[in-house]
Structures are given as structure tokens and as C-alpha cells.
Amino acid sequence: MSRLSRLLRPRPQAGRARRRVRRRGRPATAAAVAAMALVLGLVPTSVSHAADQPGSGSSGGSGGSGGSGQNGRPAGGGPSQADIDRVMRQVRDELAESSEAMVRAAADLRLAESALPGAQATADHARALLAQARRRADAAARARGAAQVRLMLSSQTAEESAAHVAEQRAEIGRLARAAYQGGGSIGDMSMLLEARSPADFAERLVSLQTIVSSQRNMLDDLVDVQETYGSQTEDLEAVRDQLAAADARAQRELAAVTELEAQARAAEDQVGRLVAAREAALAAAKAAQAEEDAAHARRDSVSSELSAELAARARAEAGAGGRRDGATVPGRPGTLSWPVQGRISSPFGMRVHPITGVYKLHTGTDLSAPCGTPIRAARDGVVVAAGWNSAYGWRTVVSHGAVDGVLLTTTYNHQTRLGTAVGAEVGTGQVIGTVGSTGYSTGCHLHFELYVNAALVDPEPWLPAH
């Protein structure tokens, strides 16, 4: 048995029960997600984890979640199920060769970080509105105090005017009584007629004129005091109205301050929850990283051993062309056919891990398709390996022999079940297995690889236009 066959030797059907099939979890939203109720109509204030929401189903393929969940926004203004599904699809596409724990951590982190700036802006806005409301409340309180002072002064002035009016009226009454008792104008004339001499008459006349003038002035003063008192009474009513308005405004501003304080606290609490969720997501990613590193090491080991065996096979089957670096060989469209009709969820190439920041090669083209979708051979060839691998799950390797001077080999990974065996000759388009999510995978998809001689290359340039 060759080293390649030993790498992917078939297992008995009974042994398949022991295979590791990663369960596709429910879409995660981060306990942290911004899920924020509107603070001042801007940001949701409550957060709930999608895994804990009723109606969330298990995820579908690599390209999306299977469960429809809740399409509307959950109570409390959290992210809609459509938003959660969209983030989960993005993360699953980027991390199709990762663990479910890492996918959930990355989704939680992305949701928290996308919501955090808005939550911080909302908290800042709420604090600014609260400061404005407090200034208005202080101004209203000062206006109320000033109105109270004006009311007190106006009341005091009105009371003094009322007392003055009463005094004037009493004095006029006294004079009227005296005039009545003295005969009024007849008495005044009698006083003049009783003069003993012209000088006495003149003196009596001056006295009488003085008395009459004093009485006239007293009447004029009474009229003025009454007019002033009436004006002061009207002013007092206006001041009372101003005080009532100032008091109502102060109460409104105080109520607004109380409400804005609660909204500002809610916004600040939301920021705190999102920060905590972000830290939790980073911690979860760190915990999942050890498992991911081990799985990637196993996968790289398999790829390295396969490359070594293919290098020897290329030299034997392709002659001088088999010694070329396959990465330098230009693609020839139409040399291969598509093994699955599906969306390209993750292309071949270098990419940065969304959490760890590690820059590494994604070794194949991921085609998203439902589990159980038939997988077809990309070209005529011979099955050189078919079996289980802890990283790639159920895997098939097909050698297509020397093509235009180079050795072409394709691999089909994460299958639900195998449809061929080592040594079988297969034709282009022949079903050789079904799409799955076995091994180190987070959703139904085919991880399709192409080796040119011993080098992993991008399969797309060798395929028809997608």
C-alpha cells in the first residue's frame, strides 16, 4: 500500500459512526451585540444572544444559516435575524475551515464591534442632551425663584397701597363729617361774615382757601392712590400668572432631566455590555485557537505528505515538465469542469484571520451547496486516495495524469459520504461523493483543491467561467 493510500485509507461502514462530524450551531449574536434599544430614538438598549432566542434554527451550508429565525427585530430593539444571519454567513465563508467555537467567537466580536461605535455615539449624545436639559432646568428654577421674589414684592406693594387708600378714605370721611357738622359752605360763608375788620376778613379768607386747597389735594391724592392700587393689583395677577408658568416649566424640565438621566444610564450600560461582549468574544477566540492550530497542523501535515508523493509521481509521469514548480504554470480554462454547481463562498488565496490576524493560505476553492449534493469528478482520472481524515473529513483524491506536460491532481473534501474507492477509474462528471461538513468544517460545502505537479494552485483559472 502506498503512503498516499495509507493517509486516506477507507474505513469500514460500521466505523463511520465514529467519524467526527461537527455540528452546525445556531447563529450566534454575542451576548454583546448591539443590540441596542433606542436611546433618544437612536440605538437599541437590550441585547440577547441569538442562540437563546426562540425560533433560531441550526445553520445551513457554509454560505448561510439553515434556520429562518425571527425576521423582525426582537423585543428590545436588538439586531434582526436577517442581520445575524448575514454576519454568520460572512464569518462562515471566511472561516469555513475553522471550528464552530471560532466562528461563533468571530461573529460575536464582529457584531459587538460594529454596534459599539453607534452605542458610544448614542451615549455621548444622551450625555450632551442631559447637560442641556440640566442647564434648562437650572434656568427654569432661577426664573421660578425670580417670579416668587416679584410676587412677594408686588404683594407687599399692593398691601401698602391698599393701606394708603384706606387712610385717605378715612381722612376724607373725617373732613366730610366735619364739614357737615359745621354747615358746609354756609358755615364757611358765616365764618367770613363774622370778620371784625378787613384784615380779619382777609386772614379768614386765606385760611378758608388753604383748607379748601388741602381738601382738594387730599381728593386728588386719593384718586392717584386708587389708580396706583388698581394698576398694582393687575400687576400682581400678572406676576402670579408668571409664577405659575415658571413653576410648570420647572416641573417639565425636571421631568425631562429625570428621563434623560435614565436614557443616558441605559446608553452607558449598553456601551459597557458591548465592551464586555467584545472581551468575551476575544477570550472565546483565544480558547478556540489551540484547537484550531492543532487541526491546521494536521491538515498541513496531510498536504505536505501528499505534495511529497505527488512530486515523485510528477517526475515519473510528466518527465521534465513534472519538475516544474506548479505555481508558475499558467491556468488553462476548461481543462477541468466544476465539481459542484454552487456559490463560491471562499476563493483560493491568502487571507487574514478576522480575530487572530494571522495571514495564511486558503488552499482551495469553497463551493457552497446543501449537504447531500452530488460531487462530480472534474476530469477523467484514477482515484488514488479515498477515506477519512480528521481535518478534511471524508476525502477523495483523483489523479488526472499528465496534462500538457504537468501532473494534475484534484481533491474533494468534507464529504458526507464517499461514492468511489481507491483504484477506480472515473470519468468527467461522474458522481464520486456528496457534499457534507465532516472534519474541520462549519457548514455544508465542498473544499475543492488542485495540485499542479506538487504545488497547490488556484483551481479557478483551470475551470470554465463560473
Secondary structure, DSSP 8 states (H G I E B T S, - for coil): --HHHHHT----GGGGGGS-B---------TT------STTSS------GGGSTT-----BTTS-S----SS--TTT---HHHHHHHHHHHHHHTTTS-HHHHHHHHHHHHHHHHHHHHHHHHHHHHHHHHHHHHHHHHHHHHHHHHHHHHHHHHHHHHHHHHHHHHHHHHHHHHHHHHHHTTHHHHHHHHHHT-SSHHHHHHHHHHHHHHHHHHHHHHHHHHHHHHHHHHHHHHHHHHHHHHHHHHHHHHHHHHHHHHHHHHHHHHHHHHHHHHHHHHHHHHHHHHHHHHHHHHHHHHHHHHHHHHHHHHHHHHHHHGGGGGS-GGGS---TTSS--SS-SEEEE-SEEEE-TTT--EEEE-SEEEE--TT-EEE-SSSEEEEEEEEETTTEEEEEEEEEEETTEEEEEEEEEESEE---TT-EE-TT-EEEE-B-BSS-SSBEEEEEEEETTEEE-SGGGS---
